[in-house]
């Protein structure tokens, strides 16, 4: 389904009840969400949402998680969807509240995360007066939503809620935003929703492109399969079979929303962030086979540098985009290439020894790989430290890895909240750059309030290191003191231990690898949230 805003049409998903079953529109909406399979709401409500808040007490099946900033709310819903495969609801206060959450809605949209936003609005008869919080909520919502609707009466609230859930589950996952004027929430209705049907199967892959790609794989020429979407265990294993049979190179998207990694899984390289390194990975490719993605490009444009990464002259086979049936495409290509009987490569468990001496990103990765529980969830927003610590993770046990998909920083701490709510029996490791963490540090408070089992590692280099690299790469050479002051987080230094402790979270600072080892052992020994500030 393409991006759309339609404020008039809505699928009829209502049934009338007798007067004894009368309820407020807000109560009808909560019931519609729960009946449609949405039982978690990440919320930052205001006055216009009070009847929805009251309705939460009438349905014990709905869990509500408070965030102190809307970017925490939307980021948590993203992390929840990536780990559960189903949408959470968000509750946001009017246009400005929705606006505060847009950055992480952008990331969720790029990730293909299903989500249902409930956005409060002034009562229908009050909007004409242009009160201080009046805004164009539809205009704010549309760029980051696939579907936007405005309720006009309590009688259609439940049906629109059920439709929002149904729409959010259209492959690969969509953002549905339902605007709820206050009077449609407090007025009563006898209409309740009939849970919508689940959407149809994703778009079938292009058979002609599969045939062409199979011929390319059999040609003996250099082939690269560029794989988008979540890198699930079964998906990467099928790609590994093709590689084992044909010698093709398998490259995953840099920003795969979820990647199953570690011992027992099939290794797959992701495309490098920096364009020069990505071009090296793809150099010599004669046939580019695209599954679940579009042809790769650089993250930004740079003066006098290429932004299109497919080598000149390479033939491109676009089998399906991210809305297509990626698994069916891989299976069909595997069969067409005669690879079904081949066994893919597999990572072996080889936990590295505990590091000692200087505290570097590599040392942090080695310590984490040595100590982390099997089947952990790793949420990565580590910035420039990411390459180093991930090198140290080789040999780690099986784990899920969530990446920043849309490039809008401030996703890591909130996504950790959502992942922990979705998977309460799994340890979450939040690998967080200090600068990006400051965008949504309020999420630490939610971790404490909900007693979530999250260890946050802050890579504290006290600068926007990625921007210092990019300054030169974009051709803005020789930065002076004023320019450098915009890329530095010192003066004053951030004190993450104090920030975490101020929100009730146990926290410690590590300045050496040995100190980090001790801190990580202590954090993993106690369930619940804690933070380690790693000075690198």
N, C-alpha and C positions, 0 to 999 in steps of 0.2 A: 504493500500500500504506500502510495506517495504521500509526502507531507501535505496536510490539508487543514483548512479551518472552515467549519460549516456550523453556523449557529442556529440553523433552522431544522435540519433534518436529523432524525434520530430513529434507530431501530426500535420497534415496539416490543419491549421486553417487560411489559407490566401485566399484572393481573389485579383485579379489584377484589378487596376483601370486605367483610361486613363492618359496620360502624364500630363494633366492639374491638376491632383490630386497628383502630385509628392510631396513628403515630405521627410524630413530626417528620418533616422532610429529612432532617438530619438523621433521625433514627432509621428511617427507611434506607438512607444511603449507607449507613454503617452495616445494616443487615444485608444489603445488596452486595457490598464488598466482600463480606465474610462468606456469603453463599456462593460467590464467584471464586472463592479460593484465596482472597487477600485478607490475611489475619494479622498483619503488622502495619502500624502507621507511625512513621517518623514525623514529629510535629514541632512546630513553633507557632502557636496560635495567637490571635489577637481578639479584639472585641467582636468582630464580625463572625468569628468561628466558634463563639461560646456554646451555641446550641449543638454543634458537632461534638465539642468537648463533652458536653453533658450527655450526648447520645452514647459516648464510649462506655459510660457506666451501665447502659442498658444491654450491652452485649458482651458477656465475659470472654467470648472467643477472640475478640480483637485486642491485641497487645499494642500499647502506645508508648513510644520512646521519645522523650523530650530532648531536643537539641537547642542550644543557646544561640544558634545562628543558623540561618536558613541554608547556608552552604554546607553545614554539617548534616542537615536534614536530607538534602538531595544527594549528597555524597554517600551517606549511609544507605539510602535506598538503592543506589547504584551497586555498592558492595554486596548488599543483600541479594539483589537480583543475580549478580554474577555467580554467587555461590549456591543459591537455591533454585535458579532457573524460573522463578515465578516473580511477579511484581509485588512490591510493597506499595503502600499508599504514602504520600506526604501530605501534610496539612500546613498551608502557608497563608500568611496574612496579607491579603490584597495585593495590588501591583508591586509596591516596594518590597514586600516580603518575597514575592516570586522573583523579583529582580535580584535580590540578594542571593538567591539560590541558582541563578542561571549558569554560573561557571561550571558547577558540577553537573547540571543538567546537560551542558554541552558535552562533557566527558561521557556521561551515560548514553547520550544519543550516539556518539561515535562508537561506543562499546556494543551497541545493540542490546542495551539493558531494558527490559520491560519495566514500566513505572506508571503509576497513576497519581497525578497531582490533584489535590483538592485545594482550590484557591478561593478564599473568602472574598466577598464583594459587598459593597453597600446594598441595602435593601433596594429593590427595583424602583420604588417611588422616591428614594432619597438621592439617586444618582444625578437627577436633574439640577441639584443645588450646588454641584461642584465643591463639595466639602474638601478639607485639606488632603485627605488620603485618596480622593478620586483620581483614577488614572485609566489609561487604555490597557486593561489587563490582557485583552486579546492581542494587542500589538506587542506587549511584552512577552507573552507566551509563545506566539507563533514561531519565531525562529528556532526555538529549542524543542518544539513539540511536533509530532506527526498528526495530532488530532486535538482540536480545541472545541469545546462546547460551552455555552452559557445556559444555565437553567433559568426558566422564566416562571415556573410554578412548582409548588411542592409535589404536584401529581406526577411530574416527569423526572424528578430527582433520581429515584431508584433505578428507573430504566436507563438513564444516562450513565449512572454509576456502573451498571452491569455492562453497558456497551463500552465504557472506557476500559474495563478489565479485558474484555474480548479483544479490543483493538490493540492493547498493549502487547498482546501475545502473538501478533502477526510477525512472522519471521523477518529479521533475526531477533526482534524485540523492539517495541516502540514506546515513545513518550506520549501519554494521553493526559490532557489537562482539562479538568472539569471546573468551571467557575460557578460558585455557589453563593448567590445573593442571600443576605441574611434572612429576608422574609421567606424565601423558599426553604430555608432550614428550619425556621420556627413555626411556620404554618403547618397544619395537619393534613394528612392524606390517608386515604384507604387503599392506595396503590402500593404494592410491593413489587419487587423485580423478580422476574424469572431469570435465573442464571443463564447468561448467554452461552451459545455453543462455542467450543474451542475453534480457533481459526483453521482453515484448510492447510494442507501440507505445503511446505515451501516450494518455490518454483523449481520445476525439474531442470536439470542441467542440459546444456546444448549438446545434443547427440552428435551433430556434425563436428563440433569443436573437439569432442572426446575422440572421435575417429581420427581427426587430424593430429591430435596430440599423441595418440597411440602410434601413429606412423612415425612421428618425430622421435619418439622414445626408441623405436626400433631402427632408426637410421644410423645409429652410431655417432651422431653429432652431439655436441654439448647441449644438454637440456637442463633448464631450471624450472622446478615447480614452485611457484610463489603462492603460499597458503595463507589465507586470511581467516578471520573469525576466531573463536576460541580454539585453542590447540588442545583438544581433549585427548585422553590416552588412546582411545580407539581410533580417532582421526589420524593422529600422528603415527600410530602403528601401521595403519594402512598405507600412508605415505612412505613409511620406512620400507614396506614390502616392495613398493615400486622402485625405490632407490636401490634396494638390494638386487632386484632383477635386471635393472636397466642402467645403473650407474648415474642416474639423474641426480642433480643436486636439489635438495629440499630446503627452501628458505621460508621461515615464518615471518609474518608481519612484525615489525618492530614493536607495535603497540597491541599485540594480541591481548584481548580483555582478560583471558584466563588461559594459563599454560600449565598442564600437568607435567611436572619435572621430577628428576631424581631417580633413585635406584629402581630398576624394573621397568622404567619408561624408555621409550625410543628417543634418542637424542635428535634434536633439530636446532639448527642455528636460526636466530632471528636476524632480520636485516639490520645492519648497523645504523645508528642515529646519524652520524656525520656522513654527508653525501660522498665524500672521497672514499671512505671505508666501504660504504654500500656499493659504490661503483666497482671497487676491487672484488667484492664478493660476486658480482654479476658479470665481471669481465669475461669475455669469451663465450658468453651464452649465445647460442644460435637459435634456440627455440625457447620462448618464455611461455610457460603454461600457467594460467591464472585461475585459481580456484578460491572462491569466497572473498575476492578482493578486486581492486582495480589496479592497473599497472603502477608500479611503485614510482614515487617522486620524492624529492628532498623535502625535508620538513619546512624549510624556508628557501626563498630565492637569494642567491648571492651574486654580486657583480662578477661577470666574466666566468661563471662556473655553471655547468649544466644542472638543470633541475629535473630532467627526465632521465630515469636511471636505467631503462632497458637499453642495452647496447644497440647502436645503429646497425640496421640490417637484420636484427633478430626477428624471427617470425613470432607473432603473439597469438595465443589461443586462449580466448576468454570463455571458460567453460561455464562459470556462474559467478555472480557477484555475491555480496554478503547476505542478500535476501534469498538466495537460492539454496538448494539442498546440497550442502557441501559434502556430507557423508555419502550420499548417493553418487555424487560426481567422482569422489575418490574411489569408491567401490567399482564403479563402471570403468574408470581408467585402469584400475588394478586388474580387472578381468580382461579388458581389451589389450593390455600390455603383457598378459601372461605371467603376472606377478603373484597371483593368489597363493601359490604354494611356497613362496619364499618367506624366510624368517628375517625380520628386521634386526638391526643392531639394538643393543640394550645397555643402558647405564648399569654399572655394577656399584654396589654399596661399598664405599671406601672412604669412610669418614676421615678427614685429615686430623693430624695431631693438633693439640692446642698450641696456639702461637705464643711467643714470648717476645719481649722487647718493645719496640715502637708500635704505637697503635695506628695502623693504616687501614684503609678499606679492605685490602686483601686479608689482613689479620682478622678483621671483624667477620668476614665471610668464612674463614677457616674455623673460628670459634663457634659461630652459629651452626655450621655444618656438622661440627663435632658434637654439639650439645642438643640440637633441636629434636623434639619428638617426631616420630614418624607421622605422616599425614597432617603435618602442620599446614597452615595457610600463611603465605608470605605476601604482604601488600607492599609494593615497591614504589616509593617516590623519593629516591635517594639522590637524584641529580647526578652530578659528576662523580660521586663516589660509587655509583651503581656498577660500573664496569669492573672496578677493583674488587668489590665484595662478591660479585657474582662469579668471578674467576676462582675465589676461594671456596665457592659452594660445590665445586665438582666432587662427586662422590657422596653427596648428601642423600639422606633418605627421601623417599617419595613425598612430594608436597605439591600444593597448588600455588601458583604464582600469579598475582593480579598486577597489571601494569597500568600506567597513566595513558589512557587511550586518546584523549583529545588535546593534550598539551596544556590544559588549563590547571595551573598548580593550586594546591590546597585540597587535593583529593584523598591523600593517603590516610590521614587520621580518621576522617569520616568513613571512608570505605572499610577501614578496619572495624569500626563499630558495626556496620552492616554485615560484614562477613562473620563476625562473632555472634551476632543475633541469629543469623541463618544457620550457623554450625556451632552450637554451644559446647559440643563435645570435642572440638578441635582447637588446638593452640593457634593463636594468631600472632604473627611477628610483623610488626609495622616498621619498615625500614625507611626512615624519614629524613629528608634534608631539612636543615634548620630554617632556611629562608622560606621554603614552601610550607613548612609546618606552621609558621606564624599566621598564615591566611585563615586557618581553621583550628587553631589550638583549643578552641572551646570544646572540641570533640573529646578531649581528655576528661572533662567533667562528666560527659555522658558515659564514658567508659567506667568511671568510678560509680556513678549513680546506678548503673545497670549491672555492676560487678562482672564485667566482661573479661574473659581470660586473654588479655592482650599484653604482649611485651613490646613497647615502643623503643626503638633505637634511634636516637637523634644523631645524625652525622653533622657534627658542629665544626664547620670550617670557618664560620662567622663571615661568610661572604656569599654573594651570588656568583659562584665560581663559573657556572655555565655561561653567564653573560660576559665574564671576563674573557673566556675563550671566544665567544661569538663577536666581541668587539673588534678583534683583529680580522676574523673570518669574513665579516661583511665589508671590510675595507676602511673602517674608521680607526686608522692607526694612531699610535702614540697618545693614548689618553692622558690628559693632565689631571691634576689633583681634584678639580671639580667633577670631572667625569668619573674618576675612580671612586669618589665618595658616594656616587649613585649605585655602585656595584659592591659596596662593602657593608657588612652588618656590625662592625665594631663601633665604638664611641657612641653609646655604651655597648659592651658585649651583652648578648642575650644570656640569661641565666635560666636554662631549661629545668634545672633541678628545683629552683624556687617557683617557677611557673607551674610545674606539675604538682609540687607539694601544696601550692596555694589552692589547687582544686581537689585536694584530698588524696593525691596519688603518691605512693612510695616512689622515690626517685634517688638516683645516685649518679655520680660523675666518674668517668674512667679516663685516665690520661695515658695509660700504658696497656699493652695487650694483656698483661697479667691481671691488672685491675678489671679489665673488661670481662675476662674469663670468670672471675669471682662474681661480678655483678650478674652475668648471664646465668650462672648456676643458681644464684639466689632467686632470681626472677622466675626461672622455670620451676623451682621447687615449690613456689606458692601460687595457687590459683588466684586469678584476678588480675587487674591491671597494674602495671608498673612501667617505669621509664628509666632508660640508661642514656645519659648524655655522653657521647663519645667524642672527645676532643681530638680531631684529626688534623 
